[in-house]
């Protein structure tokens, strides 16, 4: 019989990429020493380009110096995956969870992240599906609606998924998104035939799809202040 | 061809643990294992290290391997490199402590060797062991097989 599994969820609003990275580092350490339960961050970023561990910066099509003029930042990270863009109106989930506790490997974890986004899309009549072999992510036909880039360290996850609600898709023109040429990027706004509710509603639905997909039995809502003020069991 | 005959001749040294979609994952009897799914083949004061068949199966197709430098120190239970698969980077932890004396450069060109040959051509580093006593912390094949089955039963 499976025991009850709790997840703590924090809706963070718009968070600078570096701040979110530093927060994740603290949460990973706290989760590793079991000071906190599985935790999920729901947020958006200001315009930000990020690269993964393989540092595939040949997929950035403009000089790095131009990014500042566009109001965007660039970060090199330790996550898997290629280059991508994050920005306003793109829903991001960063799960900091212990895969060992639930016996999941990287492949199954990523599949469940894909299913989370596929389910959300289906709520709006959008038929999304996982990528073909080697093209992790969520697609509507040939158009990419959701991206994944994850880091797993001592069985604890960080980074996560990004689902396009209605971001400015022009930002994607300056990169070869995820290193895949000749494929478009799309959004829920573009693909759905119905009117969309507010982003807060959709972000909560995304959280709900995640919680269901990963089998949590209860959610504790944590506010941003208690996370950022070191109230994560971390002694200073 | 020779490698395949060597493989076949070792068939008696395998255990099989059940993996739902594949049927089994291979565990070799003469290796030592840790709970983060790496193996160590100890020969005298050296060990060859890699990740297990169970691990590569759960990772998916490996597309990139981050190797340490020759001469780097490794510590039992701590990360020394990483692999990338399905847009996830996963740390690799060392089952032994010591100094890296060789890394498998082949993995830079053919990271998929980790999937196709996790115990042979997919070896990752060779280490001069600094603390042989720590080997007692590792699992033998039977214990590791049970560990994998328990872990897989969690979901």
Interface residues (C-beta under 8 A of the other chain):
Chain A: X52 X53 X54 X78 X79 X80 X81 X100 X101 X102 X103 X104 X105 X106 X107 X108 X109 X110 X133 X134 X136 X137 X148 X149 X150 X151 X152 X153 X154 X155 X215
Chain B: X36 X55 X57 X58 X59 X60 X61 X63 X64 X66 X79 X82 X84 X85 X86 X87 X88 X89 X90 X91 X93 X151 X152 X153 X154 X155
